[in-house]
Amino acid sequence: MFKSICVYGMPLAQTYIMVLVIIHMKVSSKKRKELSQTITSLLSSIRAEKGCGRCNFFHGIEDENILCLLEEWDTRDNFEAHRRSEYFMVLRGAMNLLESPCKISLYDEYTSRIGQK
């Protein structure tokens, strides 16, 4: 969703409103395959949920036991609906495989300026 801020018909800024969720996880090498398979099996279903713009899964280059799930949602309401979904419940259950609690970063809005030099 885009929203422009205008003065005298000239856009000063364009704001892309979204919710960006980044989940960082540390898993033992013994549990990495199981957790990766679980998350990978959920990706297409999460991507099909209303408002999901992106859902990508990564592992660290230097440490394959570091995993990252990146989700982008068009509204906070759609993200909250996702948090109540069966897919999120499966994901939360899979978090029991982690060595330590995951770190979740949540960003509500991104603004980019237009016409600045």
ROTIBA-955342 format. One record per residue: x, y negated, z of N, C-alpha, C in turn; residue in three letters. Coordinates in pm, whole numbers, plus 32768, in hexadecimal, padded with zeros to 4 digits. Atoms other than C-alpha are relative to their C-alpha. Example, Ala and Ser with C-alpha at 12.3 -4.5 7.8 and 13.67 -1.06 7.14 Angstrom:
2
LUMVEX  n.px  n.py  n.pz  ca.px  ca.py  ca.pz  c.px  c.py  c.pz   aa
LUMVEX  8059  8077  8000   84CE   81C2   830C  805A  7F88  8000  ALA
LUMVEX  7FAE  8077  7FFA   8557   806A   82CA  7FB3  7F93  8049  SER
***
This chain:
117
LUMVEX  n.px  n.py  n.pz  ca.px  ca.py  ca.pz  c.px  c.py  c.pz   aa
LUMVEX  8054  8073  8000   8000   8000   8000  805A  7F85  8000  MET
LUMVEX  7FB2  807A  8008   808B   7EAB   7F9F  7FAB  7F8A  802B  PHE
LUMVEX  8043  807B  7FD7   8033   7D5B   8034  8062  7F8F  7FE4  LYS
LUMVEX  7FA9  8071  801E   80C2   7C13   7FB1  7FDD  7F88  8056  SER
LUMVEX  8011  807D  7FB7   80F4   7AD4   8075  801E  7F90  7F9D  ILE
LUMVEX  7FF1  8066  8067   80BE   79A5   7F90  7FEF  7F73  8039  CYS
LUMVEX  8011  808E  7FE5   80E6   782D   7FAC  7FF9  7FBC  7F78  VAL
LUMVEX  8015  8044  8080   805D   775D   7E8A  800F  8060  7F8A  TYR
LUMVEX  8001  7F9F  806D   803A   7897   7DB7  8084  8047  7FE7  GLY
LUMVEX  7F7D  7FC1  8012   81A9   78FC   7DD9  8017  8064  8071  MET
LUMVEX  7FE8  7F9E  7F95   81F7   7A3F   7E95  8082  7FE2  804B  PRO
LUMVEX  7F8A  8011  7FAB   82E6   7A0C   7FB9  8038  8087  8029  LEU
LUMVEX  7FD4  7F7B  7FD6   82F1   7B75   8021  7F97  8064  7FD5  ALA
LUMVEX  805B  7F92  801B   825B   7CBF   7FC9  801B  8069  806B  GLN
LUMVEX  7FF3  7FA2  7F92   821A   7DB0   80E3  7FC7  8086  7FD6  THR
LUMVEX  802F  7F79  8017   8201   7F25   80B1  7FE1  8039  808A  TYR
LUMVEX  8029  7FD0  7F7D   813A   7FA5   81D8  8001  8099  7FFE  ILE
LUMVEX  7FFA  7F70  7FF7   8188   8108   823F  802E  8027  808B  MET
LUMVEX  7FC9  7FC7  7F86   81E4   81E7   835E  806C  8061  7FD3  VAL
LUMVEX  7F8F  7FAA  8020   833A   8287   8340  8026  804B  807F  LEU
LUMVEX  7FE0  7FAB  7F8E   8385   83AC   8428  807D  8050  7FDE  VAL
LUMVEX  7F85  7FB3  8013   84E1   8442   844B  8013  8056  807C  ILE
LUMVEX  7FEF  7FA2  7F91   850A   8579   8523  8089  8042  7FF1  ILE
LUMVEX  7F7A  7FC5  7FFE   8673   85DA   8576  7FFF  8076  8060  HIS
LUMVEX  8002  7F86  7FB0   86A6   873C   85F9  808A  8041  8003  MET
LUMVEX  7F85  7FB2  7FF0   87CD   8807   867C  7FD6  808E  8023  LYS
LUMVEX  8027  7F75  7FEE   87A4   897F   865D  807E  8057  8006  VAL
LUMVEX  7F8C  7FA5  7FFE   888E   8AA0   86AA  800A  8046  7F79  SER
LUMVEX  7FED  7FBB  8080   8923   8B57   8582  7FAB  8080  7FF8  SER
LUMVEX  8052  7F87  7FFD   8861   8C8E   85F0  7F6D  7FE5  7FDF  LYS
LUMVEX  808D  8022  8014   8711   8BD8   85D9  7FE8  7FA8  7F85  LYS
LUMVEX  800B  805F  8070   875B   8AF4   84AE  7FA9  8038  7F8E  ARG
LUMVEX  804B  7FC6  8070   86D2   8BE2   83A5  7F6A  8007  801F  LYS
LUMVEX  808D  7FF4  7FD9   858F   8C23   8463  7FBA  7F78  8000  GLU
LUMVEX  803B  8085  7FFB   854E   8AB1   84A4  7FF5  7FC5  7F74  LEU
LUMVEX  8001  8035  8089   85AB   8A4F   833F  7F90  8040  7FAD  SER
LUMVEX  806A  7FBC  804B   84BF   8B55   82AE  7F76  7FD0  802D  GLN
LUMVEX  8080  8030  7FCD   83A4   8AE1   8390  7FE0  7F76  7FC9  THR
LUMVEX  8016  8089  8030   83CF   8973   8333  7FEA  7FFF  7F68  ILE
LUMVEX  800E  7FFA  8091   83FC   89C3   81C1  7F76  8033  7FD7  THR
LUMVEX  8085  7FC9  8020   82B8   8A8C   81C3  7F90  7F9A  8016  SER
LUMVEX  8065  8066  7FE2   81FD   895A   8248  8002  7F8A  7F9F  LEU
LUMVEX  7FEE  807A  804E   827D   8857   8150  7F90  7FE4  7F9C  LEU
LUMVEX  8067  8019  8066   8182   8883   8034  7F79  7FE0  8040  SER
LUMVEX  807F  801C  7FBC   805C   8886   8128  8001  7F73  803C  SER
LUMVEX  7FF6  8088  7FC8   80D6   874A   81D7  7FF7  7F9A  7F90  ILE
LUMVEX  8004  805D  8071   810F   869F   8087  7F74  7FEF  7FC7  ARG
LUMVEX  8089  8005  8034   7FA5   86EE   8028  7FA0  7FB7  805E  ALA
LUMVEX  8057  8045  7FA2   7F1A   8641   815E  7FE6  7F71  7FD1  GLU
LUMVEX  8027  8088  8026   7E64   84F8   812B  8065  7F9C  8035  LYS
LUMVEX  7FA8  806D  7FD9   7F55   83D3   812D  8094  8021  8005  GLY
LUMVEX  7F72  7FDC  7FFE   809A   8495   811D  8041  7FD5  7F7D  CYS
LUMVEX  7FB7  802E  8076   8186   83E4   802E  807F  804E  7FE9  GLY
LUMVEX  7F82  7FB5  800A   82B6   84B9   8079  800E  8059  8079  ARG
LUMVEX  7FDB  7FA5  7F94   8322   85E1   8146  8077  8050  7FCE  CYS
LUMVEX  7F84  7FC0  802C   848C   864F   811B  8049  803B  8077  ASN
LUMVEX  7FB9  7FB7  7F98   8563   873E   81E0  8093  800C  7FD8  PHE
LUMVEX  7F71  8002  801C   86DF   8725   81F9  804E  8048  806E  PHE
LUMVEX  7FA3  7FD0  7F98   8803   87C6   82AE  8081  7FB2  7FEF  HIS
LUMVEX  7F85  804C  8001   894B   8723   8307  806A  803D  7FA5  GLY
LUMVEX  7F92  7FD3  8055   8A71   8739   8217  8073  8033  8057  ILE
LUMVEX  7F90  7FDC  7FA9   8B75   8744   832D  7FDA  8069  8067  GLU
LUMVEX  8030  7FA1  7F9C   8A9F   8810   841C  7F77  8033  7FD4  ASP
LUMVEX  807E  7FC8  8034   8991   88F3   8388  7F99  8018  806E  GLU
LUMVEX  805E  7FED  7F91   88F4   8913   84E1  7FB7  7F7F  8024  ASN
LUMVEX  8049  807E  7FF1   8882   87A9   84D0  7F99  7FFB  7F90  ILE
LUMVEX  806E  8003  8061   872F   8799   8423  7FB5  7F7C  800C  LEU
LUMVEX  804A  807E  8001   865D   866E   83C0  7F83  800F  7FAB  CYS
LUMVEX  807F  8002  8049   84F2   8651   8358  7FD8  7F6E  7FF0  LEU
LUMVEX  8025  8089  801E   848C   850C   82AE  7F72  7FFE  7FC8  LEU
LUMVEX  808B  800A  802D   831C   84B5   8289  7FDD  7F6C  7FEC  GLU
LUMVEX  802F  8087  801C   827C   8380   81F1  7F68  8004  7FF0  GLU
LUMVEX  8093  8003  8000   810D   832C   822D  7FD0  7F75  7FDB  TRP
LUMVEX  8030  8082  802F   803C   8218   8192  7FBF  7FAD  806E  ASP
LUMVEX  803C  804A  7F91   7F88   81BC   82D6  801D  8048  8083  THR
LUMVEX  7FEE  7FC5  7F7B   7FAC   81F6   844A  7F90  8066  801C  ARG
LUMVEX  8070  7FA3  7FEB   7E53   829A   844D  8019  8087  7FBC  ASP
LUMVEX  7FE3  7F81  8045   7EBE   839E   834B  8071  804B  8045  ASN
LUMVEX  7F96  7FBE  7FB5   7FFC   83E3   8410  7FC7  8040  807F  PHE
LUMVEX  803D  7FC9  7F86   7F2E   8412   854E  7FAB  807A  7FE1  GLU
LUMVEX  804D  7F8A  802A   7E47   8502   8493  805F  8075  7FE7  ALA
LUMVEX  7F9B  7F98  8016   7F7E   85C3   8428  8030  803A  8085  HIS
LUMVEX  7FD2  7FD1  7F7C   7FEF   85D6   8594  7F9C  805E  8042  ARG
LUMVEX  8067  7FA7  7FC9   7EA5   8684   85E3  7FE9  807B  7FA8  ARG
LUMVEX  8017  7F93  8060   7EC2   8775   84BD  803F  8083  802F  SER
LUMVEX  7FC7  7F7D  7FDF   7F0B   88E8   84D1  8093  8008  7FD5  GLU
LUMVEX  7F76  7FFC  802F   804E   88AE   840D  805E  7FC0  8066  TYR
LUMVEX  7FAD  8041  7F9B   80D2   87C0   8515  8009  8058  807C  PHE
LUMVEX  7FFD  7FA6  7F8D   8073   88B8   8624  8065  8072  7FEA  MET
LUMVEX  7F9E  7F98  8021   8140   89C6   8572  808D  7FC5  800C  VAL
LUMVEX  7F7F  8043  7FF6   8261   88CF   8555  802A  7FED  8092  LEU
LUMVEX  7FE2  8011  7F70   824C   8880   86C9  8024  8085  8041  ARG
LUMVEX  7FE0  7F7D  7FCA   824C   89F1   871A  808B  802D  7FD7  GLY
LUMVEX  7F7B  7FDB  8032   8382   8A23   8644  806E  7FB5  8049  ALA
LUMVEX  7F9D  804F  7FB6   8432   8919   8715  8038  804D  8078  MET
LUMVEX  7FCB  7FAC  7F94   845D   8A26   8820  8085  8041  7FD9  ASN
LUMVEX  7F84  7FC4  802F   857E   8AA5   874A  8077  7FA1  800C  LEU
LUMVEX  7F95  8064  7FFB   8647   8964   877C  805A  8013  807A  LEU
LUMVEX  7FA1  7FFD  7F90   877E   8950   8856  7FE1  7F93  8066  GLU
LUMVEX  8021  8072  7FAA   870C   8801   88E1  7F86  7FBB  7FC5  SER
LUMVEX  8076  8044  8036   85D8   8723   88BD  8021  7FB0  7F82  PRO
LUMVEX  7FEA  804B  807C   85B2   8686   8768  7FF6  7F6A  801C  CYS
LUMVEX  8009  8092  7FF8   85D6   8511   8731  7FA2  7FD4  7F91  LYS
LUMVEX  8061  802E  8063   84AD   8470   8684  8008  7F68  7FF7  ILE
LUMVEX  8000  8090  801B   84CE   8316   85E7  7F85  7FE0  7FAE  SER
LUMVEX  807D  8027  8042   838F   8267   857B  8009  7F6C  7FDA  LEU
LUMVEX  7FFC  8089  8032   8387   812D   84A4  7F79  7FE2  7FC2  TYR
LUMVEX  8088  801F  802A   823B   8081   8465  7FF2  7FAC  7F81  ASP
LUMVEX  8013  805A  8072   827E   7F84   8350  8087  7FD8  7FC8  GLU
LUMVEX  7F86  802D  8042   8386   7F1F   8254  7FDE  7F87  7FAB  TYR
LUMVEX  8017  807A  804D   8399   7DC2   81BF  8079  7FE3  7FAB  THR
LUMVEX  7F91  802A  8058   846B   7D59   8095  7FDF  7F76  7FC8  SER
LUMVEX  800D  8087  8034   84A1   7BF4   8026  800D  8000  7F68  ARG
LUMVEX  7FFB  800E  8092   846B   7B8C   7EBC  803F  7F7A  7FE1  ILE
LUMVEX  7FCB  807D  8031   8536   7A85   7E0A  8072  7FC5  8052  GLY
LUMVEX  7F90  8034  7FB4   864D   7A5C   7F0A  8081  8021  7FB9  GLN
LUMVEX  7F7D  7FEA  803E   87B0   7A38   7E8B  806A  800A  8068  LYS
***
